């Protein structure tokens, strides 16, 4: 599975650690930046990552900023993206099962590495349940 990752300066260190974890688990990782701790604008990273996810069917996105809030707001403005800000694994599971989320958002200043790793693994390992949830996803998509 292709995983597109991106962060702003507030989560650069977490992104780098998670990238190593993902590559070690044989994911095809596409890092779209940032590539240092220098200040950048998170909406630019979110826009670029969402475009990559939409262009690569079956891929997933992982966006990070200081809290994950800005990235989730910016990503959810893109039609076809369902970004979920998760701070624990239960939400990551439900975001995939019920909402067919295709982008996970995390806070680099609010989520420790071990917890973030567990959330990412849960998100990527969980399948969409479809059924009644698909009807709801279609309603979301038709309102964009």
C-alpha positions in Angstrom: 0.0 0.0 0.0 1.2 3.5 -0.8 1.2 5.9 2.2 1.7 9.6 1.4 3.1 11.5 4.4 3.5 15.1 5.1 3.9 17.5 8.0 4.6 21.1 8.8 7.5 22.1 11.1 5.4 21.4 14.2 5.5 17.6 13.5 8.6 17.3 11.4 10.3 15.0 14.0 7.3 12.8 14.4 7.0 12.5 10.6 10.6 11.4 10.2 10.2 8.7 12.9 6.9 7.4 11.5 8.5 7.3 8.0 11.2 4.9 9.3 8.5 2.8 10.9 6.4 2.6 7.7 9.3 1.8 5.4 10.4 -0.9 7.9 6.9 -2.4 7.6 7.3 -2.5 3.8 4.8 0.4 2.9 5.5 2.4 -0.2 6.1 5.8 1.4 5.9 9.1 -0.5 7.1 11.9 1.7 5.9 15.3 0.4 7.5 17.4 3.1 8.4 19.3 5.0 12.1 18.3 5.0 13.3 20.4 7.9 12.1 22.1 11.1 11.9 25.4 9.3 8.5 27.1 9.4 6.1 26.3 6.5 2.4 26.8 5.9 0.4 23.6 6.7 -2.4 24.3 4.1 0.2 23.9 1.3 1.3 20.5 2.6 -2.3 19.4 3.1 -3.2 20.4 -0.4 -0.3 18.6 -2.0 -0.8 15.4 0.1 -4.5 15.3 -0.7 -3.8 15.6 -4.5 -1.4 12.7 -4.2 -3.9 10.5 -2.3 -6.6 11.2 -4.9 -4.3 10.5 -7.8 -3.2 7.1 -6.4 -6.3 4.9 -5.9 -6.0 2.8 -2.8 -3.3 5.0 -1.2 -3.7 6.5 2.3 -2.5 9.8 3.7 -0.8 10.8 6.9 -0.8 14.5 7.8 0.8 16.0 10.9 1.1 19.5 12.4 1.5 20.7 15.9 -2.0 19.6 17.0 -3.3 17.9 13.8 -6.2 20.4 13.8 -5.0 22.7 11.1 -4.1 19.8 8.8 -7.5 18.1 9.4 -9.4 21.3 8.6 -7.3 22.0 5.5 -7.6 18.4 4.2 -11.3 18.2 4.7 -11.8 21.1 2.3 -10.6 18.9 -0.6 -13.5 17.0 -2.3 -12.9 13.3 -2.0 -10.8 13.5 1.1 -12.1 12.2 4.5 -9.5 13.2 7.0 -9.7 12.0 10.6 -7.9 13.6 13.5 -7.2 10.8 15.9 -5.6 10.9 19.3 -6.2 7.2 20.2 -6.7 3.9 18.3 -10.4 3.5 18.8 -11.1 6.6 16.7 -8.6 5.4 14.1 -10.5 2.1 13.9 -13.9 3.8 13.6 -12.7 6.4 11.1 -11.8 3.6 8.8 -14.7 1.2 9.5 -17.5 3.7 9.4 -16.2 6.8 7.6 -13.8 5.2 5.1 -11.2 7.9 6.1 -8.4 8.1 3.6 -6.2 10.6 5.5 -5.1 10.3 9.2 -4.1 13.5 11.0 -1.9 13.5 14.1 -0.5 16.2 16.4 3.3 16.2 16.6 3.2 18.2 19.8 0.3 16.4 21.4 0.9 12.7 20.5 4.0 10.7 21.6 5.8 8.5 19.1 4.7 5.1 20.5 1.0 6.1 20.6 1.3 7.7 17.2 2.8 4.5 15.8 0.0 2.4 17.2 -2.7 4.8 15.8 -1.0 4.7 12.4 -0.8 0.9 12.4 -4.5 0.6 13.5 -5.6 3.1 10.8 -3.7 1.3 8.0 -4.8 -2.2 9.1 -8.5 -1.4 9.4 -10.9 -1.9 6.5 -14.0 0.0 5.6 -17.2 -1.9 6.5 -19.4 -0.6 3.7 -23.1 -1.4 4.1 -25.0 1.3 5.8 -21.8 3.4 6.1 -21.4 3.6 2.4 -24.8 5.3 2.1 -23.6 7.9 4.6 -20.3 8.4 2.8 -22.2 8.9 -0.5 -24.3 11.7 1.2 -21.1 13.4 2.3 -19.6 13.2 -1.2 -22.8 14.5 -2.9 -22.8 17.6 -0.7 -19.4 18.7 -1.8 
